Amino acid sequence: MRRLFLLALWTCAAGAPTYAASPLYLSPDVPTTEAATLTTLLPWGVVRYDGSVPAYAPFFTTPGMPVLDAIHKLDGKSDWLFSVEAASDFGGALPTLADPRDVVLFDGASGTYAVVFCGAAVGIPAYANVDALYQNDDTGPLIVSFDVPTSIGALTFDPSDLVRFRRTGAGCGDWALTAGNPIFDASAAGAGVPTSANVIGADAFTGRFVLAFDVPVTLGPPGPTTYVPGQLVSWDGVSFALFEPLAGWPISGGVDGLSLLPNPGRVPPTMLVNKAPGGDLSLSWQGSCSEGGEDYGIYEGTIGTWYGHTWVDCSDAGGDRVETITPGVGNRYYLVVARHAYEEGSYGINSSGAERPVGVAACVAAQAISPCPP
């Protein structure tokens, strides 16, 4: 008799099919007309790019038309972080002006804006501007970059450095520099990033930084290779590479705001299973707790040989969170894992509260585990 033991849902990894580029969120530094559809992208808006035609789809517009110097999509549903080029109250959404050194949270659930990082209070000088930012998860450290060489206490950071602050309390001034700053030292990366270049957009995923520069910049190794505005560049600790060419983005416009998809997240530990024709199984599940869970992989393992699971399906066809699979021989268990093109999420936790290991063969090579948003 075949028995089925069904467990929590999560994403898949390497040795599996190749996927299209994962979507990105972008904002330009000036009104920018992309080539394919002659659509003008506005610097107070966020567009979603996925490489299709049209590649740039308007996604979000901030009130008051502030020029967005930095953007970041959080794991929480419709939650964003922003920094602005000039002081703004977001069309009256803030009770006071947000300074270019500040970081503003948009809470998608309540539709409200709030300053969550007060640059002046944490020692950022008045001449500096936060022009790139991200968080690895919604409760983790805040990583920022500045538009000019910036001194905070005894430390001076170049315009292409990435600097990490940790929370020390609940207030917008309750942040402090962490040890080991900068976490991306531009002068020490490969042959070094020229001081004439400025990182104006940044994000990261497992073991890799993704950067946008304001001017053409020559980097190596390998190379040297020259990258121009509108090309996103990655650094993995050893070498630079072209991460995404952004089809149709003109060299005259900078990528002032950059955000990868949020972490893939965690799927609730419930699954519905129905028999399908021919002995197949129809599996259905609830969505990930994070908006980064844009797709899902299904893993199968043998009961008794725990943690030997491997992928059997690496995409939720139709995006309806229902898939039909042909089960293997014997007593089997199944996991569903949230994923996007760059990372997979958690495989769930075992009875002792520890994270289950990744699959023997996985749909996506890298994994990111982060708490579900509150």
C-alpha positions, 0 to 999 in steps of 0.5 A: 500500500502506498502512503502519502505524508504531506508536509509544509510548502517551500521553494526549489534549486540547482540542476533544474530548469532555467528561468526567465529573469526575475522582475525588478523594481526601478525608478529613474533619476530624471524623466526617462523614455525607454526605447521599446514603447517610448513610455516616459518613466517618472522619478517619483514613480516605481516601475516593474521590469521583467524583460518582456515587451513592454518591459517597464510597467508603472507599478506605484506612484508616490504622492507629492511627486518627490524625486525618489533617490532610493527604493526598497520593496519589503517582504510585507504586503505592499510595504516600501522604503524610500529616500528622497532627493530633496525634502518632501512631506509626500504631498502632506502624507507626512506631518513634517518634511523628510530629509534627504538623509532620512528613510521613509516607510510606506505601510501598504496595509494602512496607506500611511507614511512614516520616517523610520530612519532619521539621518541627522539623529544617527550622525549623517552630516547635512551635506550627505544624501542617502541615495541607495538603500535596502534591507535583507529582511524587514527586521534586519539591518538597514544598508545605505549608500551616500551621494558624496564622501561622508564622514560619520564619527571617525569613519569616512565612506566613499560614494560607492560604499554600502554602509550598515546600520543596526536598530538600537530601539524603536525610534527613528534615531535609534540606529547605530553603525555596525562593526565591519563597515563598509560591508561593500568597500568600493575601493577594495572590490576587485581593482577598485571602484573609481571615486568618481563613480557613485552607487545610486541603486543597490540591493543584494541576494545570497552572496551577491551585491547588485549595483547601479552607477551614475556614470560609465564605470570600468571595473574588474576582474574580469576585464576590465569591463566598462558598464554604463548607466542602465546596466546593473552590475553584480559583485560576488566577492571575487568578480564583477559581472553584468547582472541585467542590461535593462533593455531599452533603458537610455544611457542618459538616465540613471537607475536611481532606485533599485529593488529586487523582489523580496525574500521568497518567504514561507508557506503555511504548513497545510496542503490539500491533496486530491486524487487525480486521474491515472493515479496522479495527485493534485496538490493545492496550498496557500500563498507565501507570507511574502510578496517575493514568493512569486512561484513555487516548487514541489519536492518529493521524498521517501518516508523513513529516508528523511531529508532526501527530497528532490524537486518534482515540479519547479513552477506553479503553472498558471499561478493558481497554487494547484499542481498535478504530479505523478507520485513515485513508488512507495511511501512518499512525503511532499514539500512545497517551497516558495521561490523566485528566480534568484532564491528559494525560501524556507522548507518549513521547520521540523518537530524540534523547530529547526529549519528543514534542509534544502533539497538534494536537487533543488529548483533554485541554487540559493536560499534566503530564510527570513521571518514572516512579516508581522 
